[in-house]
Amino acid sequence: MTASFPHSETVIDLGAVRHNLSLLAARAAGSAVMAVVKADAYGHGAVPVARAAVEAGATWLGACSLQEALALRAAGLSTRLFSWLDVPEADFAPGLEADVDLGVSSLGELARVAAAAERTGKRARVHLKIDTGLSRNGCPPADWPALVDAAAQARGVEVVAVWSHLACADDIGHASIDAQAKVFAEAYDAARAAGLDPIRHLANSAAVLTRPDLHFDLVRPGIAMYGLNPVPTDDDLRPAMTFRSEVVLTKRVAAGSSVSYGHTWTAQQDTTLALVPTGYADGVPRSLSGRMEVWLGGRRCPVAGRVCMDQLVVDCGDDAPKAGDEVVLFGAGRSGEPTAREWADKLGTIDYEIVTSMYRPRVVRRYLGERA
């Protein structure tokens, strides 16, 4: 590896991102596609991923905060851009000046956006969010008539969309999906009755793959764009992130030798150990100690003993790896290497958390498939 911090790296395959986005767009044919690149593109790097998504056909980009959206604009991305979550003190004026569509969930938020439009002389494009049952952000149904009426009358405000988010789309057939769709339809009808003519967007990755009836005018793929499938369907999604390091030292130890803090692992026979310079400071959960394997020398090898802050030790048996040999901690899984989903299953979490946790100061990010 050639980088400022050579101990470990994430390799991001932008070709996989393009492939996944194209597949998802085909599944939602007839709908526009918003590539969700919040949280630094789920740990993959917002600007390169956004560019790859646009190359593959995305006509919108989704960023959680205005700060994230403005960073994309600063990088030269001119695609329609949507942000939806900021603190009450946020100044929306820079967003309007940068041509960012804004999510609005309350009368107070609408008033702040309208005030920014008046100050800047820029028309505010807003997407009104109805809480259909997730009970996070979004306007409660009881308050929705007042919000759509106020939005219809607000000066300097254009209502572009009505939108919401599904709670259980990754649980195929869950009763809440249809229940939320019903609330969403009623909210859209109320917006139309107030004189608005908005588009609709509701479908996340899981709904893109399983609920074509909810694609509406615009879909918002997130995790699936990165090749991680939120539903048990057989789709040709390709994981875009590989987390790798390399061997820095090998040694032969005798049976009875113990490894790492607490001596929780002891060699049952003579074996070869390989030292890998990555640990929990670099995104390897310490709680995987004693339960993880890496890909080294064309096969899986167990990690011996506890994962440390900066390093871990691999039991290679009678193999003889060399300093500089590649160690894959997780990848696409096509060769048999561990995957982010495997880590998540062992930890009792989701692969979203694994990949978004990989943006670390000592972990270099490298891209494959960048285009000029």
C-alpha positions as CSV (number, residue, x, y, z in Angstrom):
1,M,0.0,0.0,0.0
2,T,1.2,3.5,-0.7
3,A,-0.6,6.0,1.5
4,S,0.0,8.4,4.4
5,F,-1.4,5.8,6.9
6,P,-0.4,2.4,5.4
7,H,-1.7,0.1,8.1
8,S,-5.1,-0.5,6.6
9,E,-7.4,0.7,3.9
10,T,-10.9,0.5,2.5
11,V,-11.0,-0.1,-1.2
12,I,-14.1,1.2,-2.9
13,D,-15.2,-0.2,-6.2
14,L,-17.0,2.5,-8.0
15,G,-17.7,0.1,-10.8
16,A,-19.8,-1.9,-8.3
17,V,-21.6,1.3,-7.3
18,R,-22.5,2.1,-11.0
19,H,-23.6,-1.5,-11.5
20,N,-25.9,-1.4,-8.4
21,L,-27.4,1.9,-9.2
22,S,-28.1,0.8,-12.8
23,L,-29.8,-2.4,-11.5
24,L,-31.9,-0.4,-9.0
25,A,-32.9,2.2,-11.7
26,A,-34.0,-0.7,-13.9
27,R,-36.1,-2.1,-11.1
28,A,-37.8,1.3,-10.7
29,A,-38.1,2.0,-14.4
30,G,-40.4,5.0,-14.9
31,S,-39.3,6.7,-11.7
32,A,-36.5,9.1,-11.2
33,V,-33.7,7.9,-8.9
34,M,-32.2,9.7,-5.9
35,A,-28.9,8.2,-4.8
36,V,-28.6,8.6,-1.1
37,V,-25.1,9.6,-0.1
38,K,-25.7,10.7,3.5
39,A,-23.1,9.9,6.2
40,D,-20.3,10.2,3.7
41,A,-22.0,7.8,1.4
42,Y,-22.4,5.2,4.1
43,G,-18.7,5.4,4.7
44,H,-17.7,5.0,1.1
45,G,-17.0,8.6,0.3
46,A,-19.7,11.0,-0.7
47,V,-18.1,12.9,-3.6
48,P,-16.7,9.9,-5.6
49,V,-19.8,7.8,-5.0
50,A,-22.1,10.7,-5.9
51,R,-20.2,11.2,-9.2
52,A,-20.4,7.4,-9.9
53,A,-24.1,7.4,-9.2
54,V,-24.8,10.3,-11.5
55,E,-22.7,8.6,-14.2
56,A,-25.0,5.5,-13.8
57,G,-28.2,7.5,-14.1
58,A,-29.1,9.1,-10.8
59,T,-30.9,12.4,-11.4
60,W,-31.1,13.3,-7.7
61,L,-28.7,13.1,-4.7
62,G,-29.8,12.8,-1.1
63,A,-27.9,14.2,1.8
64,C,-29.1,14.1,5.4
65,S,-27.9,17.6,6.4
66,L,-27.4,20.9,4.7
67,Q,-23.7,20.7,5.5
68,E,-23.5,17.4,3.6
69,A,-25.4,18.9,0.7
70,L,-23.2,22.0,0.5
71,A,-20.1,19.8,0.4
72,L,-21.4,18.1,-2.7
73,R,-22.1,21.4,-4.3
74,A,-18.6,22.7,-3.4
75,A,-17.2,19.6,-5.2
76,G,-18.9,20.7,-8.4
77,L,-21.9,18.4,-8.4
78,S,-24.8,20.2,-10.1
79,T,-27.4,17.4,-9.8
80,R,-30.7,18.0,-8.1
81,L,-29.9,17.8,-4.4
82,F,-32.1,17.1,-1.4
83,S,-31.4,17.5,2.4
84,W,-33.9,16.9,5.1
85,L,-32.6,17.1,8.7
86,D,-31.0,20.1,10.4
87,V,-31.1,21.7,13.9
88,P,-33.5,24.6,14.5
89,E,-30.6,27.1,14.5
90,A,-29.6,26.1,10.9
91,D,-29.4,28.9,8.4
92,F,-31.2,27.7,5.2
93,A,-30.0,30.6,3.1
94,P,-26.8,28.9,1.9
95,G,-28.9,26.0,0.9
96,L,-31.2,28.1,-1.2
97,E,-28.3,29.9,-2.8
98,A,-26.8,26.6,-3.7
99,D,-30.0,25.3,-5.2
100,V,-30.7,22.6,-2.6
101,D,-34.2,21.2,-2.1
102,L,-35.2,21.1,1.6
103,G,-37.2,18.7,3.7
104,V,-39.9,20.4,5.8
105,S,-41.8,18.6,8.6
106,S,-43.4,21.4,10.7
107,L,-44.9,24.9,10.6
108,G,-41.9,26.2,12.4
109,E,-39.5,24.7,9.9
110,L,-41.6,26.0,7.0
111,A,-41.5,29.5,8.5
112,R,-37.7,29.4,8.8
113,V,-37.3,28.3,5.2
114,A,-39.7,31.0,4.0
115,A,-37.8,33.6,5.9
116,A,-34.6,32.4,4.2
117,A,-36.3,32.7,0.9
118,E,-37.3,36.3,1.6
119,R,-33.8,37.2,2.8
120,T,-32.1,35.8,-0.2
121,G,-34.6,36.4,-2.9
122,K,-34.2,32.7,-3.9
123,R,-37.3,30.5,-4.3
124,A,-37.3,27.7,-1.7
125,R,-38.1,24.2,-3.1
126,V,-39.5,22.1,-0.3
127,H,-40.5,18.5,0.2
128,L,-43.2,18.2,2.9
129,K,-42.7,15.1,5.0
130,I,-45.6,13.2,6.5
131,D,-45.0,10.9,9.4
132,T,-46.8,7.8,8.2
133,G,-45.8,5.6,11.1
134,L,-42.0,5.6,11.7
135,S,-42.5,8.3,14.4
136,R,-39.2,10.0,13.8
137,N,-39.1,13.1,11.6
138,G,-42.2,14.2,9.7
139,C,-45.5,16.0,10.3
140,P,-48.1,14.1,12.4
141,P,-51.2,13.4,10.4
142,A,-53.3,15.5,12.8
143,D,-51.1,18.6,11.9
144,W,-50.8,17.8,8.2
145,P,-53.8,19.9,6.9
146,A,-52.4,23.0,8.6
147,L,-48.9,22.4,7.1
148,V,-50.1,21.9,3.5
149,D,-52.4,24.9,3.8
150,A,-49.5,27.1,5.1
151,A,-47.1,25.8,2.4
152,A,-49.6,26.5,-0.3
153,Q,-49.8,30.1,0.8
154,A,-46.2,30.7,1.8
155,R,-44.4,33.3,-0.3
156,G,-41.2,32.3,-2.0
157,V,-41.9,28.6,-1.4
158,E,-42.5,25.9,-4.1
159,V,-43.8,22.6,-2.8
160,V,-41.9,20.0,-4.9
161,A,-42.9,16.8,-3.2
162,V,-44.7,14.9,-0.5
163,W,-42.6,12.2,1.0
164,S,-42.2,9.8,3.9
165,H,-40.0,6.9,5.0
166,L,-40.9,3.2,5.7
167,A,-40.3,1.6,9.0
168,C,-40.3,-2.1,8.0
169,A,-39.8,-2.3,4.3
170,D,-36.9,-4.8,4.9
171,D,-39.5,-7.2,6.4
172,I,-41.3,-8.4,3.3
173,G,-45.1,-8.5,3.9
174,H,-45.0,-6.6,7.2
175,A,-48.4,-5.1,7.9
176,S,-47.0,-1.7,8.6
177,I,-45.9,-1.2,5.0
178,D,-49.5,-1.1,3.6
179,A,-50.6,0.9,6.7
180,Q,-48.0,3.5,6.0
181,A,-48.8,3.5,2.3
182,K,-52.5,4.3,3.2
183,V,-51.5,7.2,5.4
184,F,-49.2,8.4,2.6
185,A,-52.0,8.3,0.0
186,E,-54.3,10.3,2.3
187,A,-51.6,12.9,2.9
188,Y,-51.0,13.3,-0.8
189,D,-54.7,13.7,-1.5
190,A,-54.8,16.4,1.2
191,A,-51.9,18.2,-0.4
192,R,-53.7,18.1,-3.8
193,A,-56.9,19.4,-2.2
194,A,-54.9,22.3,-0.8
195,G,-54.0,23.3,-4.3
196,L,-50.5,21.7,-4.4
197,D,-49.2,19.6,-7.3
198,P,-46.3,17.7,-5.7
199,I,-44.4,14.6,-6.8
200,R,-44.3,11.6,-4.3
201,H,-41.3,9.7,-3.0
202,L,-41.5,6.9,-0.4
203,A,-39.4,3.9,-1.6
204,N,-36.1,3.1,0.1
205,S,-33.8,0.3,-1.1
206,A,-36.0,-2.5,0.3
207,A,-39.1,-1.0,-1.3
208,V,-37.3,-0.5,-4.6
209,L,-36.6,-4.2,-4.7
210,T,-39.9,-5.5,-3.4
211,R,-42.7,-2.9,-3.7
212,P,-43.0,-1.6,-7.3
213,D,-46.4,-0.1,-6.3
214,L,-44.6,2.3,-4.0
215,H,-42.1,3.6,-6.5
216,F,-44.2,6.6,-7.4
217,D,-42.3,9.5,-9.1
218,L,-38.9,9.1,-7.3
219,V,-37.1,6.3,-5.5
220,R,-34.4,6.7,-2.9
221,P,-31.9,3.8,-2.9
222,G,-29.4,3.8,-0.1
223,I,-27.8,0.7,1.2
224,A,-28.5,-1.4,-1.9
225,M,-26.5,1.1,-4.0
226,Y,-23.4,0.0,-2.0
227,G,-24.1,-3.6,-2.8
228,L,-25.6,-4.7,0.6
229,N,-29.1,-6.1,0.2
230,P,-31.6,-5.3,2.9
231,V,-34.0,-8.0,1.9
232,P,-33.6,-11.7,1.2
233,T,-33.9,-11.5,-2.5
234,D,-31.6,-12.9,-5.2
235,D,-30.4,-9.6,-6.8
236,D,-27.1,-9.1,-8.5
237,L,-25.9,-6.5,-6.0
238,R,-22.1,-6.2,-5.7
239,P,-20.6,-5.0,-2.4
240,A,-18.5,-2.0,-3.1
241,M,-16.2,-1.9,0.0
242,T,-13.3,-4.1,0.8
243,F,-11.4,-3.6,4.1
244,R,-7.8,-4.8,3.9
245,S,-4.5,-4.7,5.6
246,E,-1.3,-6.7,5.3
247,V,1.1,-8.9,7.2
248,V,3.9,-7.1,8.9
249,L,5.5,-9.9,10.9
250,T,5.3,-13.7,11.1
251,K,6.7,-16.1,13.7
252,R,6.6,-19.8,14.5
253,V,5.4,-20.6,18.0
254,A,5.2,-23.8,20.0
255,A,2.2,-25.5,21.3
256,G,1.1,-24.0,24.6
257,S,2.0,-20.4,23.5
258,S,-0.7,-17.9,24.3
259,V,-1.6,-14.8,22.3
260,S,-2.6,-11.2,23.1
261,Y,-4.1,-9.6,26.2
262,G,-5.6,-11.9,28.8
263,H,-4.1,-15.0,27.1
264,T,-7.6,-16.0,26.0
265,W,-6.2,-18.1,23.1
266,T,-3.5,-20.8,23.4
267,A,-2.0,-22.7,20.6
268,Q,-3.0,-26.4,20.6
269,Q,0.0,-27.3,18.4
270,D,3.0,-25.6,16.8
271,T,1.7,-22.9,14.5
272,T,2.6,-19.8,12.5
273,L,1.3,-16.5,13.6
274,A,0.9,-13.4,11.4
275,L,0.7,-9.9,12.8
276,V,-1.7,-7.5,11.1
277,P,-1.4,-3.8,12.0
278,T,-5.1,-3.0,12.4
279,G,-7.4,-3.1,15.4
280,Y,-10.3,-1.5,17.1
281,A,-9.0,2.0,16.5
282,D,-9.3,1.2,12.8
283,G,-12.8,-0.3,12.8
284,V,-12.3,-3.9,13.8
285,P,-14.7,-4.5,16.7
286,R,-13.0,-5.8,19.8
287,S,-16.2,-7.8,20.4
288,L,-15.2,-10.0,17.4
289,S,-12.3,-11.3,19.4
290,G,-12.3,-15.1,19.2
291,R,-15.1,-15.1,16.6
292,M,-13.6,-13.7,13.4
293,E,-11.6,-14.9,10.5
294,V,-9.6,-13.1,7.8
295,W,-8.7,-14.0,4.2
296,L,-5.0,-14.7,3.9
297,G,-3.2,-16.8,1.4
298,G,-6.3,-17.9,-0.4
299,R,-8.1,-19.2,2.6
300,R,-9.8,-18.2,5.8
301,C,-7.7,-18.0,8.9
302,P,-8.9,-17.4,12.5
303,V,-7.8,-14.4,14.5
304,A,-6.0,-15.6,17.6
305,G,-6.8,-13.9,20.9
306,R,-8.1,-10.5,21.5
307,V,-8.3,-7.7,18.9
308,C,-6.1,-4.9,20.2
309,M,-6.2,-1.2,19.5
310,D,-3.7,-1.2,16.7
311,Q,-3.2,-4.9,15.8
312,L,-4.5,-8.4,15.7
313,V,-2.8,-11.8,15.3
314,V,-3.8,-14.5,12.8
315,D,-3.3,-18.2,13.3
316,C,-2.0,-19.5,9.9
317,G,-1.3,-23.1,11.0
318,D,1.4,-24.6,8.8
319,D,1.1,-21.9,6.1
320,A,4.0,-19.6,5.7
321,P,2.7,-16.1,4.8
322,K,5.3,-13.3,4.2
323,A,5.5,-9.7,5.3
324,G,3.5,-7.7,2.8
325,D,0.9,-10.4,2.0
326,E,-2.6,-9.0,1.7
327,V,-5.1,-9.6,4.5
328,V,-8.8,-9.1,3.7
329,L,-10.9,-8.4,6.8
330,F,-14.1,-8.2,4.8
331,G,-15.0,-7.9,1.2
332,A,-17.5,-8.9,-1.4
333,G,-17.4,-12.5,-0.5
334,R,-17.0,-13.8,-4.0
335,S,-13.8,-15.7,-3.2
336,G,-14.9,-16.9,0.2
337,E,-13.6,-13.9,2.2
338,P,-15.6,-12.6,5.2
339,T,-18.3,-10.0,4.4
340,A,-19.6,-6.9,6.2
341,R,-22.9,-8.9,6.6
342,E,-21.0,-11.7,8.4
343,W,-19.5,-9.2,10.8
344,A,-22.9,-7.7,11.4
345,D,-24.6,-11.1,12.0
346,K,-22.0,-12.0,14.6
347,L,-22.4,-8.7,16.4
348,G,-26.1,-8.7,16.3
349,T,-26.3,-5.5,14.2
350,I,-26.8,-4.6,10.5
351,D,-24.2,-4.2,7.8
352,Y,-25.1,-0.5,7.5
353,E,-23.3,0.1,10.8
354,I,-20.2,-1.9,9.8
355,V,-19.5,0.1,6.6
356,T,-20.4,3.5,7.9
357,S,-18.0,2.9,10.8
358,M,-15.1,2.5,8.4
359,Y,-14.4,6.2,8.0
360,R,-11.4,6.4,10.4
361,P,-8.4,8.7,10.5
362,R,-5.9,5.8,10.1
363,V,-7.8,4.0,7.4
364,V,-6.9,5.1,3.9
365,R,-9.7,5.1,1.4
366,R,-8.7,4.0,-2.2
367,Y,-11.0,4.0,-5.2
368,L,-11.2,1.6,-8.1
369,G,-12.9,2.5,-11.4
370,E,-12.7,6.3,-11.1
371,R,-13.3,8.1,-14.4
372,A,-11.7,11.3,-15.5
